[in-house]
Amino acid sequence: METFQLLMGGFATALQPANLLFALTGCIVGTLVGILPGIGPVVGTAMLIPLTFGLEPAPAIIMLAAIYYGAMYGGTLTSVLVNVPGEAASAITCLDGYAMAKQGRAGPALAVAAIGSFFAGTVAIMGLVLVALPLTALALRFGPPEFFALIVLGLSLVTGLAGTSLLRALMAAVFGLLIAMVGIDPVVGAPRFTFGVTELLDGFNVVPVAMGLFGIAEILVNAEGGPAQVFPTTFRSLMPSVKDLKDSAMPVVRGTGIGFFVGLIPGVGAVVPTVLSYVTEKRVSKTPEKFGTGMIQGVAGPEAANNAYSNAALIPLFTLGLPGSPTVAILMGAFMMNGLIPGPFLFTDHPDVVWTVIASLYIGNVILVVLNLPLIPLWVSILKIPYSILSAFILGFCVLGAYTLNGSVFDVGVMLAFGVIGYLLRKLDIPAVPIILTMILGPLMEQALRQSLDMSGGDFSILFTRPISATLLGVAALSLVLSTMRFFSSTRRESEL
Amino acid sequence: MPPTTEHRANRPFQIAAAVCVLFALGIARESIRLAFYSAAGPGPGFFPLLLSVAFAGLGGTLFWQATSGRVELPSVDLVGKRADYSRIAAIMAALLGAMLLLQTLGFRLTFLALYMVLMNLSAPRRWVRTTLLALAGSFGVYQVFVGIFEIPLPVGILGF
């Protein structure tokens, strides 16, 4: 009851006209920044912190949280409209979102992404209010062995991303893991596969790799056959049909659950829940073979998972002072700049500010959906630009985006190299998503395993004797066996037909 | 015996598989130079070596599939459309040129040239439209990034 009263007090403050204006401005600026190349939610939020200088703590955090939401939706726009993910977590949205855009259904894809994100954000904020503390206690029981097991579970999902060939999906996954080995070894600090190149000490940045594999490769594939119009000149519908909404309902619910739980575990990252959601939808679908060709479920689930994750990642921040993702770490910095130390005492020392921020998170969600649904025709009109111009600007923006990440042409070179690799992969029908997934999870897995073995003095049994890690590894093994059997049986059925 | 159509279709997969195996062998060779195991558990070379062996195995399997024809592979046409490959090569050359000239010529001039080239590749002889759009994409974008967001972009030897 006391929590409810505090929340209502937070809403009363957050709904003041000035605070609403800050939230609205944050959503607009965030969306615009999210659309710009190379500026994902992390960079966008960090870059716009100076805008909040001079504000009181509550409006400052309200505006930054709105920028965070807006920037994430901006990343979705570029994924759906031009196949260029603004950040790694949006890469999975490219698969069916861009395919829908090519069929003249960019509007429904964007609308479902906005509505799904709104629902997920609402549920996650309710979770933040109601079950934050007990769930965070559970998440805190995750040590390196449990973390390793969770990542193995994530990697076992690669089989679910296999299109026509399990072998080629596995090859892509192992290739991604090999790419992830480049750079400083995470435990003893030894350089690996750097060949004396200083820029390689930090390893490959995921964003230029994703831009190359998706954005550049797409343009190169479209360049075959001459300068044709890739997108339809008329769009079938700008808003989702009743069937679209019906098809999206359960994926949104499942994505929300997945994103919320994963968000409670600090350090997992937003890629895992989005991929987990996509694979779940593919597995429960009666037509899994159609995923990648414009299935609305492939947009609704991951987008909901991404937003639920983003909100749930604030729970460890508020309750334990642990930032769950890079963007949340930026928000944590903004909290501290405003004299608020995230952690167990935040709720007792600054209840007025915390509950105002929580209420404003919800208001930010509402503003984003109210703002973006009417703007969908405007966003979709980008696709009416002649492809000769659009493709040139996509390429230019990819170069600009890769360069601005670190102010280095090296990242541009990496993007171009992976553009060629992505083009060849498309020709050979090898999926690119497993590369991104394993590239992100590989170093985390290696570090978790080596820390686990450090804890046990080199004894591998630590992974199987702790209940949570043993359960997760068991689920991973079961998932791998079942999906492999399912894959081979469906392949056999197809060959018999 | 001359190669059949099926053999020709599978050749790209044979080449890709061979490249993967060679790549894996190169990684394995480098991995051996790193510590494989220590008292505290796996060393820096542990994962790369295992992964390179796995990658070589997967590459070998793909080569076997492509050669034996036991598993149907999608038909890939890597030769025969020279005009397409010329266009792709021109796009990549333009992007590579932009990358190499970015620091020397600066963002504005490099991107002006890049957009002019890219737009003329797909819609030639529309000089007025191309020039205006290229100016917006280079000088205009520079103003937004540097002037509004204060993100530094390179200025070249000519001051642009």
Interface residues (C-beta under 8 A of the other chain):
Chain A: V33 L36 M47 T164 S165 L167 R168 L170 M171 V174 F175 L177 L178 M181 D185 V187 V188 A190 R192 F193 I216 I219 L220 A223 E224 G225 G226 P227 P386 Y387 S388 I389 S391 A392 F393 L395 G396 V399 L400 Y403 T404 G407 V409 V412 G413 L416 G419 V420 Y423 L424 K427 L428 D429 G442 E446 L449 R450 L453 D454 G457 G458 S495
Chain B: P12 F13 A16 C20 I27 E30 L34 A35 A39 A40 G41 P42 G43 P44 G45 F47 P48 L51 S52 A54 F55 L58 G59 T61 L62 Q65 V71 E72 P74 V76 L78 K81 A83 D84 R87 I88 I91 M92 L95 L96 A98 M99 L100 L102 Q103 F111 L114 Y115 L118 M119 S122 A123 L133 G137 V141 V144 F145 F149 I151 P152 L153
